[in-house]
Amino acid sequence: DTGVSQNPRHKITKRGQNVTFRCDPISEHNRLYWYRQTLGQGPEFLTYFQNEAQLEKSRLLSDRFSAERPKGSFSTLEIQRTEQGDSAMYLCASSASGTLNTEAFFGQGTRLTVV
Amino acid sequence: RKEVEQDPGPFNVPEGATVAFNCTYSNSASQSFFWYRQDCRKEPKLLMSVYSSGNEDGRFTAQLNRASQYISLLIRDSKLSDSATYLCVVNPYSSASKIIFGSGTRLSIRP
């Protein structure tokens, strides 16, 4: 399977703990996106990479959130000192750049539950 | 104003009906538009791109109105399997740009 891969699929953590999620994009895609989705809402933009450069970060993202894509391939999203409000599905997507109407492909997401 | 707005629904229509969704976007410079479909507890998947001239894929027709800054999706002869959330997606094209999603429109097809 050469699609977008996210790990873990599910994560339950206690409030105050740190968690890290990983995303492996489609290998030839240089754009990578992180989104957060809660029940009944569309995916909410968190941050975006082109290769290893983090080009945009949502103002909704507090300082507890950090994302990296050190070699322009896989990416990690870390949440420090988790809060119950962080419970959501975290989606990663990747796309190729340079053309209009380029499709973004999503991974299956990591569902985070903070208890 | 949200960058991409959709009527959240839910739309509850009988099988065989025609249903249409609209989506408005705020950035007049936006260049790429898409409709994604999302099934319950699954990831979004591309349904169709939206081209300036409008485009059709089987029972699905997508249209773009740049003057009024909206896109639409029309589903004809709806099937039970069309029940899902339909997400409007806008990509303001540039050398570096994010993809922005609407909040989605829920569609439920009843037998």
Interface residues (C-beta under 8 A of the other chain):
Chain A: Y33 Y35 G40 Q41 G42 P43 E44 F45 Y48 Q50 L55 E56 L91 A93 S95 S97 L100 N101 T102 E103 A104 F105 F106 G107 Q108 G109
Chain B: Q6 P8 Q31 S32 F34 K42 E43 P44 K45 L46 S49 Y51 T85 L87 V89 N91 Y93 S95 A96 K98 I99 I100 F101 G102 S103 G104
